[in-house]
Amino acid sequence: MTNAGVCPKDPEAEFICLKAFFDKYGAIKSPDNCLCKPSTGSQHICQCDIICDPPPPKRT
């Protein structure tokens, strides 16, 4: 995900990316291990692992 602004210094960089994912996708997605990478101009790229819950078991 590309965002405006530069990456802050650690550990704030991970929190900036976590907030960006929550703002865009809400609490339904669960980001983890976020990295903030510089991009062109005054932008940065947030890369996070998304933790997916398995679907609930089927009822018979």
N, C-alpha and C positions, 0 to 999 in steps of 0.2 A: 504494500500500500504506500503510495507516494503522498507526502504531506508537506505543507508549507513550513518554512523555518529550518534552522540548523539543528543537528543533534546536540542535546545538552551533554554535559559530562556525566559519566557513570556515578552513581546508580540511577540518576534521574532519567537517563535515556530509556531504560526499560519501562519506567512508569509512563513516560510520554507515549510510547507505543501501545502499552496496555490501554491507556485512556482513549487513544485513537480508535482501537478496535472496539472497545465498549461503546463509544459514541456512534460508530458506524453500524455495528451489528447488534448492539444490546447485550443483555446477559445470556442470551441463548447460545452464544459462542463463548468458548472458554480458552482465551489465548494464554500461552505459556512460553517460556524461553525466548522472550522478545529481544530483537537486536535492532539498533538504530544505525543506519548506514548513510553517510553523506551522498547526495545526488547532485545534479546540475543546479547551478544558481543558488537560490536560497530555499532549497527543498531537501528533504531527507526521505529515506525509504525505511519503513518499518516492516520487519519480517518476524512473524510469530508462528509457533506451532499451535494448531487449533486442536484441542482435546475434544474428541467426539465420544459421547456416551453411546453404548450399544443400545439398539432398540429394545423395548420391553418384550418379554416372552409372549408368544401368542397364546391366547386363551382358547381352550377347546370346549 
